[in-house]
């Protein structure tokens, strides 16, 4: 293979060679789309422990010991016009490189500050160690700061800078260092050249949070070097119980072959006996052991900590490599790799900084960056699946390569300036919508946008849709949310969400499973999407409801009216398919209904006056522990006796909605297989209207061997009876016929509530 045609070069090198490659004229540049240096203490602790454990193993073996810290991916570039060195853009690895460079600075400081420890050694040994310290400090410093030579003059430059804040150059007028890392390294280099033993950590007034995190990490590294390397195990500060976990090298180990080979300047002593005496001197002197450990660890860091350096010819190749390699650190998302394209484009128009596009990107990132790092990749992939449907009704895979290519292609091929910017705007809109209305842990509907009633309906419907894991409903809702936010028509938006909720409940009740529903949602988005030319007209509320009804009326679904829906769902084992759907239908059926005085076990709305007690279709009751779990009345598995045999003659009957109730968390387990006579007592306890009635029933239940959990007793004490169980608590016999009647009753009442949301 011809090397000049290769898309990349890969080299496994020690840390020192990595930082001084390309004849030492190398500078690393962190692109703007990369995250700030934000490793936490756990990340740093793991890296330090990896290095220190490799260092320890060297003392236990005559062979070499290495620490491998994974792959860093770089792009050879020419984006620093005033920098005559070789610039490498860091696609992956900036967190590790930054941590290792800060470690170099800490080691330099510690070697300077502890150098008086040689006073306990013989003079010849002390002179040799001082030469070692000078030599190692210069090598460490070369990893921190490089040098440019021009016309017999030299200028230093920070090894790592960030774009666009920093600019490396030969002359002072060309060089500008404003980022945290570049300013720190530049100031550190000044201190080093002036032989200042300790670098002052001055916190600037601007960028306080970023600087504070950076300096906290620096201080943490310094603390760990002092406690984990300088001090021996038996003198380590007892307050630092969360320090590094590694085996410590003791002073007597310094004469072992593996460590002895780390002494670079040992051969400056005249002959072998002198060298042996010097080694024996330091091995027998515990007072100097901390300094020697730091010095030897510094040599180990430079020589034996290994990185695989991949240098790609262009950014696309770098990201292709990045996708395929198992690198340490969290992969960049497709949006993070898309950002530099947007910045580059805007820079050619009016400038990215303080542009409307920058504001939208900030909004996008604000709604993603709060997500834990290990979950952010998945969240971004899901966001982009939604975005492709929102934009053009396109089905996009959850694949990093495909998603990156899709964003790049859509942005690059958009000829219209407005539409290019609309891409970022839409991404931010969807991210904001998801964070507001689709946060499964806690949906936060802004009270300043919706009335209390609308807010409650939105919370209930969005929670149900989320519990049903119907993510393809998001682009539909987001499309209308953006439009109605612009029109300030939140009533219409609430009606859209309720219509979509009704569609899902009616549609899933027919099929039980999700078969075909994702295809229906994608087909809808072909009509509802923005369109590549932003030319799609969003259907009105009435037209949207008509569209949903049309999807319910196709032959394979066949919902034309209440009778057709109820008759079909009566045979569907809903509890075996979707428990959130069962909960929703039971809440809808119980809403504003009461026990039918003429029909045992059933509900009615005839003559019922609405009240808060009967308002079951409510977000507060949906989240109430009283109705948390879906349980079977007749047990799922056929018991030995005590139940109507016909219930088990057809496999689906046991899972139909008529055999389902809602109970407190896991309470049904104590009576799951008990015969109906005992179970009936159990339900009567849950609906008892007075303390005396409940206590009498508790005693009766206890005699029957039924034991209530303490949490349920406490719940009944605090929140009262389970009103939803009223209809079944006094049923004489639980039979197949009772289940069928109750199924039709529940479905009919549920239809009466939710079907009007679709204008049936």
C-alpha positions as CSV (number, residue, x, y, z in Angstrom):
1,X,0.0,0.0,0.0
2,X,1.3,3.5,-0.9
3,X,1.7,5.5,2.3
4,X,0.8,8.8,0.8
5,X,-2.6,7.3,-0.1
6,X,-3.3,6.0,3.4
7,X,-6.2,7.9,5.1
8,X,-4.2,7.9,8.4
9,X,-1.0,7.0,10.1
10,X,-1.0,5.1,13.4
11,X,1.9,5.0,15.9
12,X,2.2,3.5,19.3
13,X,4.5,5.8,21.3
14,X,5.3,6.7,24.8
15,X,3.9,9.9,26.3
16,X,7.1,11.9,25.8
17,X,7.4,10.9,22.1
18,X,3.7,11.7,21.6
19,X,4.1,15.2,23.0
20,X,7.3,15.9,21.1
21,X,6.6,14.2,17.8
22,X,7.3,16.0,14.4
23,X,10.7,17.0,15.6
24,X,9.3,18.7,18.7
25,X,7.4,21.3,16.7
26,X,4.0,19.9,17.5
27,X,1.0,21.7,18.8
28,X,-2.3,20.2,19.7
29,X,-5.5,22.2,19.1
30,X,-8.8,21.4,20.7
31,X,-11.6,22.3,18.2
32,X,-14.5,24.5,19.3
33,X,-17.0,21.7,19.2
34,X,-15.1,19.7,21.8
35,X,-16.3,19.8,25.4
36,X,-14.3,21.8,28.0
37,X,-11.9,20.0,30.1
38,X,-14.5,18.5,32.5
39,X,-13.1,15.2,33.8
40,X,-14.2,14.6,37.4
41,X,-12.1,13.2,40.1
42,X,-13.1,9.7,39.4
43,X,-11.8,9.9,35.8
44,X,-8.5,11.4,37.0
45,X,-8.2,8.9,39.8
46,X,-8.6,6.0,37.4
47,X,-5.9,7.3,35.1
48,X,-3.4,8.0,37.9
49,X,-4.1,4.5,39.4
50,X,-3.4,2.9,36.0
51,X,-0.1,4.6,35.8
52,X,1.0,4.0,39.4
53,X,0.1,0.3,39.2
54,X,2.2,-0.1,36.1
55,X,5.0,1.8,37.9
56,X,4.7,-0.6,40.9
57,X,4.8,-3.7,38.7
58,X,8.1,-2.5,37.3
59,X,9.6,-2.8,40.8
60,X,8.4,-6.4,41.0
61,X,9.8,-7.6,37.7
62,X,13.0,-7.6,35.7
63,X,11.0,-7.1,32.6
64,X,9.6,-3.8,31.2
65,X,6.2,-2.6,32.5
66,X,3.9,-0.4,30.5
67,X,0.6,1.4,31.0
68,X,-1.5,1.7,27.9
69,X,-3.9,4.6,27.9
70,X,-5.7,3.9,24.6
71,X,-5.9,5.8,21.3
72,X,-5.9,9.5,20.6
73,X,-7.3,10.6,17.2
74,X,-5.8,13.6,15.5
75,X,-6.2,15.5,12.3
76,X,-3.2,17.1,10.5
77,X,-4.3,20.6,9.8
78,X,-3.3,24.1,8.6
79,X,-5.7,26.2,10.7
80,X,-3.0,28.1,12.6
81,X,-1.5,30.4,10.0
82,X,0.8,32.2,12.4
83,X,2.2,28.9,13.9
84,X,5.2,27.5,12.0
85,X,5.0,24.2,13.8
86,X,2.8,21.2,13.0
87,X,-0.8,21.6,14.2
88,X,-2.9,18.6,15.1
89,X,-6.6,18.9,15.9
90,X,-7.7,16.6,18.7
91,X,-10.8,14.6,17.7
92,X,-10.6,12.2,20.6
93,X,-8.3,12.2,23.6
94,X,-8.2,15.8,24.9
95,X,-9.3,14.8,28.4
96,X,-6.4,12.4,28.7
97,X,-3.8,14.7,27.1
98,X,-4.9,17.6,29.3
99,X,-4.7,15.5,32.5
100,X,-1.3,14.1,31.6
101,X,0.0,17.6,30.9
102,X,-1.3,18.9,34.2
103,X,0.4,15.9,35.8
104,X,3.7,16.9,34.2
105,X,3.2,20.4,35.8
106,X,2.5,19.0,39.2
107,X,5.6,16.7,39.0
108,X,7.8,19.6,38.1
109,X,6.5,21.6,41.0
110,X,6.9,18.7,43.4
111,X,10.5,18.0,42.2
112,X,11.4,21.6,42.8
113,X,9.7,21.9,46.2
114,X,11.1,18.6,47.6
115,X,14.7,18.8,46.2
116,X,16.1,19.6,49.6
117,X,15.4,15.9,50.5
118,X,18.8,15.1,49.0
119,X,20.5,16.6,52.1
120,X,20.3,13.2,53.8
121,X,22.3,11.5,51.1
122,X,26.0,11.3,50.5
123,X,27.4,14.3,48.6
124,X,28.2,12.3,45.4
125,X,24.7,10.7,45.5
126,X,23.1,14.1,46.1
127,X,24.9,15.6,43.1
128,X,23.8,12.8,40.9
129,X,20.2,13.1,42.0
130,X,20.2,16.9,41.4
131,X,21.3,16.2,37.8
132,X,18.5,13.6,37.5
133,X,16.0,16.2,38.7
134,X,17.2,18.9,36.3
135,X,17.1,16.4,33.5
136,X,13.7,15.1,34.2
137,X,12.2,18.5,34.8
138,X,13.4,19.7,31.4
139,X,11.8,16.7,29.8
140,X,8.6,17.1,31.6
141,X,8.5,20.8,30.7
142,X,9.1,19.9,27.0
143,X,5.7,18.0,27.2
144,X,4.1,21.2,28.5
145,X,5.7,23.8,26.3
146,X,7.3,23.7,22.9
147,X,9.8,26.0,21.2
148,X,10.0,27.6,17.8
149,X,13.3,28.7,16.3
150,X,13.5,31.6,13.9
151,X,16.5,33.8,13.0
152,X,18.5,32.5,16.0
153,X,15.6,33.4,18.3
154,X,13.3,31.0,20.2
155,X,9.7,31.4,21.3
156,X,7.8,29.0,23.5
157,X,4.2,27.9,22.9
158,X,1.7,25.9,24.9
159,X,1.4,22.3,23.7
160,X,-2.4,22.4,23.9
161,X,-4.7,25.3,23.0
162,X,-8.4,25.7,22.3
163,X,-10.1,27.1,19.2
164,X,-11.1,29.9,18.6
165,X,-9.9,31.5,21.8
166,X,-6.2,30.9,21.3
167,X,-3.6,31.6,18.6
168,X,0.0,30.3,18.6
169,X,2.5,32.6,16.9
170,X,6.2,33.5,17.0
171,X,5.8,37.1,17.8
172,X,4.0,38.5,20.9
173,X,1.5,40.3,18.6
174,X,0.6,37.0,16.9
175,X,0.3,34.9,20.1
176,X,-2.9,35.1,22.1
177,X,-3.9,32.7,24.9
178,X,-7.3,33.2,26.4
179,X,-8.6,29.7,27.1
180,X,-8.1,28.1,30.5
181,X,-5.6,25.5,29.4
182,X,-3.5,27.8,27.1
183,X,-3.3,30.6,29.6
184,X,-2.4,28.2,32.3
185,X,0.4,26.5,30.3
186,X,1.7,29.9,29.1
187,X,1.9,31.3,32.6
188,X,3.4,28.1,33.9
189,X,6.1,28.3,31.3
190,X,7.0,31.8,32.4
191,X,7.3,30.6,36.0
192,X,9.4,27.7,35.0
193,X,11.9,29.8,33.1
194,X,12.1,32.1,36.1
195,X,12.8,29.2,38.5
196,X,9.7,30.0,40.6
197,X,9.3,26.8,42.7
198,X,5.5,26.8,43.0
199,X,3.0,28.0,40.4
200,X,0.4,30.4,41.8
201,X,-3.2,29.3,41.0
202,X,-4.9,32.7,40.4
203,X,-8.6,32.4,39.6
204,X,-9.6,35.1,37.0
205,X,-12.8,37.0,37.4
206,X,-14.2,35.9,34.0
207,X,-15.1,32.4,33.2
208,X,-15.2,31.6,36.9
209,X,-16.9,28.2,36.8
210,X,-14.7,26.8,34.0
211,X,-11.5,28.0,35.7
212,X,-12.7,26.7,39.1
213,X,-13.2,23.2,37.7
214,X,-9.8,23.3,35.9
215,X,-8.0,24.4,39.0
216,X,-9.9,22.0,41.2
217,X,-8.6,19.2,39.0
218,X,-5.1,20.6,39.2
219,X,-5.2,20.7,42.9
220,X,-6.7,17.2,43.1
221,X,-3.8,15.9,40.9
222,X,-1.3,17.7,43.2
223,X,-2.9,16.2,46.3
224,X,-2.8,12.7,44.9
225,X,0.8,13.1,43.9
226,X,1.7,14.3,47.4
227,X,-0.3,11.6,49.2
228,X,0.0,8.7,46.7
229,X,3.6,9.0,45.6
230,X,5.6,11.3,47.9
231,X,4.3,9.9,51.1
232,X,4.7,6.3,52.0
233,X,1.8,4.1,53.0
234,X,2.4,4.3,56.7
235,X,2.6,8.2,56.7
236,X,-0.3,8.8,54.4
237,X,-2.8,11.4,55.7
238,X,-5.6,9.5,57.3
239,X,-8.2,12.2,56.3
240,X,-7.8,11.1,52.7
241,X,-9.6,7.8,52.8
242,X,-10.7,8.2,49.2
243,X,-7.1,8.4,47.9
244,X,-5.5,6.4,45.1
245,X,-5.7,2.6,45.3
246,X,-2.3,1.2,44.5
247,X,0.7,-0.6,46.0
248,X,3.4,1.8,47.2
249,X,7.1,1.4,46.3
250,X,9.3,1.5,49.4
251,X,12.8,2.9,49.6
252,X,14.4,-0.6,49.7
253,X,12.9,-1.4,46.3
254,X,15.0,1.3,44.5
255,X,17.8,-1.1,44.0
256,X,15.6,-3.6,42.1
257,X,16.5,-3.9,38.4
258,X,13.2,-2.6,36.9
259,X,13.5,0.7,38.9
260,X,17.2,1.0,38.7
261,X,16.9,1.1,34.9
262,X,14.8,4.3,35.2
263,X,17.8,6.3,36.5
264,X,18.9,8.1,33.4
265,X,22.0,9.9,34.8
266,X,23.3,7.1,36.9
267,X,26.2,6.5,34.4
268,X,27.6,10.0,35.2
269,X,29.1,8.3,38.3
270,X,32.7,7.2,37.4
271,X,32.5,3.4,37.8
272,X,30.2,0.5,38.7
273,X,31.1,0.4,42.4
274,X,30.3,4.2,42.7
275,X,26.9,3.5,41.0
276,X,26.2,0.5,43.3
277,X,27.0,2.6,46.4
278,X,24.8,5.4,45.3
279,X,21.9,3.1,44.7
280,X,22.5,1.5,48.1
281,X,22.6,5.0,49.6
282,X,19.1,5.9,48.4
283,X,17.7,2.4,49.1
284,X,18.8,2.7,52.6
285,X,17.6,6.3,53.2
286,X,13.8,6.6,53.8
287,X,14.0,10.3,54.3
288,X,14.7,10.8,50.5
289,X,12.2,8.1,49.3
290,X,9.4,10.5,48.5
291,X,11.6,12.6,46.2
292,X,13.1,9.5,44.5
293,X,9.6,8.0,44.0
294,X,8.4,11.2,42.3
295,X,11.5,11.3,40.1
296,X,11.3,7.7,39.1
297,X,7.5,8.0,38.4
298,X,8.3,11.0,36.2
299,X,10.7,8.8,34.2
300,X,8.0,6.1,34.0
301,X,5.4,8.5,32.8
302,X,7.6,9.7,30.0
303,X,9.0,6.4,28.9
304,X,6.4,3.7,29.7
305,X,3.0,5.3,29.5
306,X,1.9,4.4,26.0
307,X,-0.6,6.1,23.7
308,X,-1.6,5.0,20.2
309,X,-1.5,8.2,18.1
310,X,-3.7,8.1,15.0
311,X,-3.1,11.0,12.6
312,X,-5.8,11.3,9.9
313,X,-5.5,13.3,6.7
314,X,-8.9,15.0,7.2
315,X,-11.7,15.3,9.7
316,X,-14.0,12.9,8.0
317,X,-11.4,10.2,8.0
318,X,-10.7,10.9,11.7
319,X,-14.4,10.5,12.6
320,X,-14.7,7.3,10.6
321,X,-11.7,5.9,12.6
322,X,-13.2,7.3,15.8
323,X,-16.4,5.4,15.2
324,X,-14.7,2.1,14.6
325,X,-12.1,2.2,17.4
326,X,-12.9,1.3,21.0
327,X,-11.2,4.4,22.5
328,X,-11.2,5.3,26.2
329,X,-13.4,8.3,27.0
330,X,-17.0,8.9,25.9
331,X,-17.5,9.1,22.1
332,X,-18.5,12.5,20.6
333,X,-22.1,12.7,19.5
334,X,-23.2,13.4,15.9
335,X,-24.3,16.9,17.0
336,X,-20.9,17.6,18.6
337,X,-19.2,16.7,15.3
338,X,-21.7,18.7,13.4
339,X,-21.0,21.9,15.3
340,X,-17.7,22.8,13.6
341,X,-19.5,22.7,10.2
342,X,-22.1,25.2,11.4
343,X,-19.4,27.4,12.9
344,X,-17.3,27.4,9.8
345,X,-20.4,28.2,7.6
346,X,-21.5,31.1,9.8
347,X,-18.0,32.5,10.0
348,X,-18.1,33.1,6.3
349,X,-21.4,35.0,6.5
350,X,-21.8,37.3,9.5
351,X,-19.7,35.4,12.1
352,X,-20.8,32.7,14.5
353,X,-20.2,34.6,17.8
354,X,-23.3,36.2,19.1
355,X,-25.3,35.1,16.0
356,X,-28.8,33.7,16.1
357,X,-27.4,30.3,15.2
358,X,-25.1,30.4,18.2
359,X,-28.1,31.1,20.4
360,X,-29.9,28.1,19.0
361,X,-26.9,25.9,19.4
362,X,-26.6,27.0,23.1
363,X,-30.3,26.2,23.6
364,X,-29.7,22.8,21.9
365,X,-26.7,22.0,24.1
366,X,-28.4,23.2,27.3
367,X,-31.1,20.6,26.8
368,X,-28.5,17.8,26.2
369,X,-25.5,18.6,28.4
370,X,-27.5,18.1,31.6
371,X,-27.8,14.4,30.7
372,X,-25.2,12.1,32.2
373,X,-22.3,11.6,29.9
374,X,-22.8,7.9,29.5
375,X,-26.5,8.5,28.5
376,X,-26.0,11.5,26.3
377,X,-25.0,9.5,23.2
378,X,-28.3,7.5,23.3
379,X,-30.3,10.7,24.0
380,X,-28.7,12.4,21.0
381,X,-29.3,9.5,18.7
382,X,-32.9,9.4,19.7
383,X,-33.1,13.2,19.1
384,X,-31.8,12.8,15.6
385,X,-34.2,10.1,14.7
386,X,-37.0,12.5,15.8
387,X,-35.3,15.4,13.9
388,X,-35.2,13.5,10.5
389,X,-38.9,12.7,10.8
390,X,-39.6,16.3,11.8
391,X,-37.6,17.7,9.0
392,X,-38.6,15.5,6.0
393,X,-40.4,12.4,7.3
394,X,-37.1,10.5,6.8
395,X,-36.4,7.2,8.7
396,X,-33.0,7.6,10.2
397,X,-31.1,4.8,11.9
398,X,-29.6,5.1,15.4
399,X,-26.2,4.7,14.0
400,X,-23.4,7.3,14.7
401,X,-21.9,7.1,11.2
402,X,-25.3,7.4,9.4
403,X,-26.5,10.2,11.6
404,X,-23.3,12.2,11.2
405,X,-23.5,11.8,7.4
406,X,-27.2,12.7,7.4
407,X,-26.6,16.0,9.3
408,X,-23.6,16.9,7.1
409,X,-25.5,16.1,3.9
410,X,-28.7,18.0,4.8
411,X,-26.7,21.0,5.9
412,X,-24.3,21.0,2.9
413,X,-27.0,20.5,0.2
414,X,-29.3,23.1,1.6
415,X,-29.0,26.0,-0.9
416,X,-31.2,28.4,1.0
417,X,-29.5,30.3,3.8
418,X,-32.7,30.4,5.9
419,X,-33.1,26.6,5.7
420,X,-29.4,26.0,6.7
421,X,-30.1,28.0,9.8
422,X,-33.5,26.4,10.3
423,X,-31.8,23.0,10.7
424,X,-30.0,24.2,13.9
425,X,-33.1,26.0,15.0
426,X,-35.2,22.9,14.6
427,X,-32.7,20.7,16.5
428,X,-32.9,23.2,19.4
429,X,-36.7,23.2,19.3
430,X,-37.0,19.4,19.4
431,X,-34.4,19.2,22.2
432,X,-36.3,21.8,24.2
433,X,-39.6,20.1,23.6
434,X,-38.3,16.7,24.7
435,X,-36.8,18.1,27.9
436,X,-40.0,19.9,28.8
437,X,-42.7,17.3,27.8
438,X,-40.9,14.0,27.5
439,X,-38.7,13.8,30.6
440,X,-39.8,10.4,31.8
441,X,-38.6,11.1,35.4
442,X,-40.5,14.4,35.8
443,X,-42.4,16.1,33.0
444,X,-42.1,19.8,33.7
445,X,-44.9,21.8,31.9
446,X,-44.2,25.5,32.2
447,X,-47.0,27.1,34.2
448,X,-46.5,30.4,32.5
449,X,-47.5,28.9,29.1
450,X,-50.5,26.9,30.1
451,X,-53.5,27.2,32.3
452,X,-53.7,24.9,35.3
453,X,-56.3,22.7,33.6
454,X,-54.3,22.5,30.3
455,X,-51.1,21.8,32.2
456,X,-52.7,18.9,34.0
457,X,-54.0,17.4,30.8
458,X,-50.6,17.8,29.1
459,X,-48.8,16.2,32.0
460,X,-51.3,13.2,32.0
461,X,-51.2,12.6,28.3
462,X,-47.5,13.1,27.9
463,X,-46.8,10.9,30.8
464,X,-49.0,8.2,29.3
465,X,-47.4,8.5,25.9
466,X,-44.0,8.3,27.5
467,X,-44.9,5.3,29.7
468,X,-46.1,3.6,26.5
469,X,-42.6,4.3,25.0
470,X,-44.1,5.8,21.9
471,X,-41.1,8.0,20.9
472,X,-42.4,8.4,17.3
473,X,-45.2,10.6,18.8
474,X,-42.5,13.2,19.6
475,X,-42.0,14.7,16.1
476,X,-45.8,15.1,15.7
477,X,-46.2,16.9,19.0
478,X,-43.0,18.9,18.5
479,X,-44.2,20.1,15.1
480,X,-47.5,21.4,16.5
481,X,-45.8,22.7,19.7
482,X,-43.5,25.0,17.6
483,X,-46.4,26.3,15.6
484,X,-48.7,26.9,18.5
485,X,-45.9,28.5,20.5
486,X,-45.5,31.0,17.7
487,X,-49.3,31.5,17.6
488,X,-49.7,31.4,21.4
489,X,-52.6,29.0,20.9
490,X,-51.9,26.5,23.7
491,X,-55.5,25.4,23.8
492,X,-55.2,24.0,20.3
493,X,-51.9,22.3,21.2
494,X,-53.5,20.6,24.2
495,X,-56.2,19.3,21.9
496,X,-53.6,18.0,19.5
497,X,-51.9,16.0,22.4
498,X,-55.2,14.7,23.6
499,X,-56.1,13.6,20.1
500,X,-52.8,11.8,19.7
501,X,-53.3,10.2,23.1
502,X,-56.8,8.9,22.2
503,X,-55.4,7.6,18.9
504,X,-52.7,5.6,20.6
505,X,-55.1,4.2,23.2
506,X,-57.7,3.1,20.6
507,X,-55.1,1.9,18.1
508,X,-53.0,-0.1,20.6
509,X,-56.1,-1.6,22.2
510,X,-57.0,-3.2,18.8
511,X,-53.6,-4.8,18.1
512,X,-52.4,-5.2,21.6
513,X,-48.8,-4.9,20.5
514,X,-47.0,-2.2,18.5
515,X,-47.3,-4.0,15.2
516,X,-47.5,-1.4,12.4
517,X,-48.0,1.7,14.6
518,X,-44.4,3.0,14.0
519,X,-45.0,2.8,10.3
520,X,-48.3,4.8,10.7
521,X,-46.5,7.5,12.7
522,X,-43.7,7.7,10.0
523,X,-46.3,7.9,7.3
524,X,-48.0,10.8,9.1
525,X,-44.8,12.7,9.3
526,X,-44.5,12.7,5.5
527,X,-47.5,15.0,5.7
528,X,-46.6,16.8,8.9
529,X,-42.9,17.4,8.4
530,X,-41.4,20.8,7.6
531,X,-40.2,19.8,4.2
532,X,-36.8,20.4,2.7
533,X,-37.9,23.8,1.3
534,X,-39.9,24.7,4.5
535,X,-43.0,24.6,2.2
536,X,-45.2,22.1,4.1
537,X,-48.4,23.6,5.5
538,X,-49.3,22.1,8.9
539,X,-52.8,20.6,8.9
540,X,-55.3,22.3,11.2
541,X,-56.6,20.7,14.4
542,X,-59.7,19.4,12.6
543,X,-57.7,18.0,9.7
544,X,-55.2,16.3,12.1
545,X,-58.1,14.6,13.9
546,X,-59.5,13.5,10.6
547,X,-56.1,12.1,9.6
548,X,-55.9,10.1,12.9
549,X,-59.5,8.7,12.4
550,X,-58.6,7.7,8.9
551,X,-55.7,5.6,10.2
552,X,-58.1,3.9,12.7
553,X,-60.6,3.2,10.1
554,X,-58.4,1.3,7.7
555,X,-59.5,-2.4,7.3
556,X,-56.8,-4.0,9.4
557,X,-57.7,-1.8,12.4
558,X,-61.4,-1.3,11.6
559,X,-62.5,1.3,14.1
560,X,-65.6,3.0,12.7
561,X,-67.6,3.6,15.9
562,X,-67.9,2.6,19.6
563,X,-69.5,-0.8,18.8
564,X,-66.7,-1.9,16.4
565,X,-64.0,-0.8,18.8
566,X,-65.5,-2.5,21.9
567,X,-66.3,-5.7,20.1
568,X,-62.8,-6.1,18.8
569,X,-61.0,-5.1,22.0
570,X,-63.1,-7.5,24.1
571,X,-61.0,-10.4,22.7
572,X,-57.6,-8.7,23.2
573,X,-55.4,-9.9,26.1
574,X,-54.4,-6.3,27.0
575,X,-52.7,-7.2,30.3
576,X,-50.3,-9.5,28.4
577,X,-49.4,-6.6,26.0
578,X,-49.3,-3.3,27.8
579,X,-49.9,-2.5,31.4
580,X,-49.7,1.3,31.0
581,X,-52.6,0.9,28.5
582,X,-54.6,-1.1,31.0
583,X,-54.1,1.6,33.6
584,X,-55.2,4.3,31.2
585,X,-58.4,2.5,30.1
586,X,-59.3,1.7,33.8
587,X,-58.7,5.4,34.8
588,X,-60.8,6.6,31.8
589,X,-63.6,4.1,32.5
590,X,-63.7,5.1,36.2
591,X,-63.6,8.8,35.5
592,X,-66.9,10.5,36.8
593,X,-68.5,7.0,37.2
594,X,-69.9,5.1,40.2
595,X,-71.1,1.7,41.1
596,X,-74.1,0.6,39.0
597,X,-76.9,-0.1,41.5
598,X,-78.6,-2.4,39.0
599,X,-75.7,-4.4,37.6
600,X,-73.3,-6.1,40.0
601,X,-69.6,-5.4,39.4
602,X,-70.2,-2.7,36.8
603,X,-70.0,1.1,36.6
604,X,-72.3,3.7,35.3
605,X,-72.4,7.5,34.6
606,X,-76.2,7.7,34.5
607,X,-77.3,10.3,37.1
608,X,-73.8,10.8,38.4
609,X,-72.9,14.3,39.6
610,X,-69.2,15.1,38.8
611,X,-66.9,15.4,41.9
612,X,-63.2,15.5,42.6
613,X,-63.5,12.1,44.3
614,X,-64.7,10.6,41.0
615,X,-62.2,12.5,38.8
616,X,-59.9,9.5,38.0
617,X,-58.5,10.7,34.7
618,X,-56.1,13.0,36.5
619,X,-52.3,13.2,36.6
620,X,-52.3,13.2,40.4
621,X,-54.2,9.9,40.6
622,X,-52.1,8.5,37.7
623,X,-49.0,9.0,39.9
624,X,-50.7,7.9,43.1
625,X,-49.2,4.8,44.8
626,X,-52.8,3.6,45.5
627,X,-53.2,2.6,41.8
628,X,-49.6,1.8,40.9
629,X,-49.7,-1.8,39.7
630,X,-51.8,-3.8,37.3
631,X,-53.1,-7.0,38.8
632,X,-55.3,-9.9,37.8
633,X,-58.4,-10.8,39.8
634,X,-58.6,-14.4,38.7
635,X,-54.9,-15.6,38.9
636,X,-52.9,-15.8,35.7
637,X,-52.0,-19.4,36.3
638,X,-54.9,-21.7,36.9
639,X,-55.1,-22.6,40.6
640,X,-56.2,-25.9,42.0
641,X,-59.7,-24.9,42.9
642,X,-61.9,-21.9,43.9
643,X,-62.3,-20.4,40.4
644,X,-64.7,-20.8,37.5
645,X,-63.2,-23.4,35.1
646,X,-64.5,-21.5,32.1
647,X,-62.2,-18.5,32.8
648,X,-59.3,-20.7,31.7
649,X,-61.0,-22.4,28.8
650,X,-59.8,-19.6,26.4
651,X,-56.2,-18.4,26.9
652,X,-57.0,-14.7,26.3
653,X,-59.8,-14.3,28.8
654,X,-57.6,-14.1,31.9
655,X,-55.7,-11.1,30.4
656,X,-58.7,-9.1,29.1
657,X,-59.4,-5.7,30.8
658,X,-62.4,-7.2,32.7
659,X,-60.1,-9.3,34.8
660,X,-57.8,-6.5,35.7
661,X,-57.7,-4.1,38.7
662,X,-55.2,-1.5,40.0
663,X,-53.7,-2.0,43.4
664,X,-50.9,-0.5,45.6
665,X,-47.4,-1.7,44.7
666,X,-47.1,-5.5,44.8
667,X,-49.9,-5.8,47.3
668,X,-51.7,-8.6,45.3
669,X,-48.8,-11.0,45.9
670,X,-50.1,-12.1,49.3
671,X,-53.5,-13.3,47.9
672,X,-52.6,-13.9,44.2
673,X,-53.8,-17.5,44.0
674,X,-56.3,-17.4,46.8
675,X,-59.9,-18.5,45.9
676,X,-62.5,-15.8,45.2
677,X,-64.1,-16.1,48.7
678,X,-60.8,-15.0,50.4
679,X,-59.8,-12.5,47.7
680,X,-63.2,-10.8,48.1
681,X,-62.4,-10.1,51.8
682,X,-59.1,-8.6,50.7
683,X,-60.8,-6.2,48.3
684,X,-63.5,-5.3,50.8
685,X,-60.7,-4.1,53.2
686,X,-59.4,-1.8,50.6
687,X,-62.8,-0.1,50.1
688,X,-64.0,-0.1,53.7
689,X,-65.7,3.2,54.6
690,X,-65.0,3.4,58.3
691,X,-62.2,2.5,60.6
692,X,-64.3,-0.1,62.4
693,X,-65.4,-1.8,59.2
694,X,-61.7,-1.9,58.1
695,X,-60.4,-3.3,61.4
696,X,-63.2,-5.9,61.5
697,X,-62.2,-7.0,58.0
698,X,-58.5,-7.0,58.9
699,X,-59.3,-9.5,61.6
700,X,-61.4,-11.6,59.3
701,X,-58.6,-11.5,56.7
702,X,-56.1,-12.6,59.3
703,X,-58.2,-15.6,60.2
704,X,-58.3,-16.5,56.5
705,X,-54.5,-16.4,56.3
706,X,-54.4,-13.1,54.4
707,X,-51.6,-10.8,55.5
708,X,-51.6,-7.1,54.5
709,X,-48.3,-5.4,54.0
710,X,-47.5,-2.6,56.4
711,X,-47.0,-0.1,53.5
712,X,-50.6,-0.7,52.4
713,X,-52.0,-0.3,55.9
714,X,-50.1,3.0,56.2
715,X,-51.3,4.1,52.7
716,X,-55.0,3.4,53.6
717,X,-54.5,5.3,56.8
718,X,-53.0,8.3,55.0
719,X,-54.9,8.4,51.7
720,X,-58.2,6.6,52.4
721,X,-60.0,3.9,50.6
722,X,-59.4,2.6,47.0
723,X,-62.6,3.9,45.4
724,X,-61.8,2.3,42.1
725,X,-62.4,-1.2,43.6
726,X,-66.0,-0.4,44.7
727,X,-67.7,-2.3,41.8
728,X,-66.0,-5.6,42.4
729,X,-65.8,-5.7,46.2
730,X,-69.3,-7.2,46.6
731,X,-69.4,-9.5,43.5
732,X,-70.9,-12.8,44.6
733,X,-69.0,-15.0,42.1
734,X,-66.1,-14.2,39.8
735,X,-67.0,-16.0,36.6
736,X,-66.2,-15.9,32.9
737,X,-69.5,-14.2,32.3
738,X,-68.6,-11.5,34.9
739,X,-65.3,-10.9,33.2
740,X,-67.0,-10.5,29.8
741,X,-69.6,-8.1,31.2
742,X,-67.0,-6.0,33.0
743,X,-64.8,-5.9,29.9
744,X,-67.6,-4.4,27.8
745,X,-68.5,-2.1,30.6
746,X,-65.0,-0.7,31.0
747,X,-64.3,-0.4,27.3
748,X,-67.6,1.4,26.7
749,X,-67.1,3.9,29.5
750,X,-63.5,4.5,28.4
751,X,-64.6,5.1,24.8
752,X,-67.1,7.7,26.0
753,X,-64.3,9.7,27.5
754,X,-61.4,9.5,25.0
755,X,-63.2,9.1,21.6
756,X,-64.5,12.7,21.7
757,X,-60.9,13.8,21.8
758,X,-60.9,12.6,18.1
759,X,-64.3,14.1,17.4
760,X,-66.0,10.7,17.2
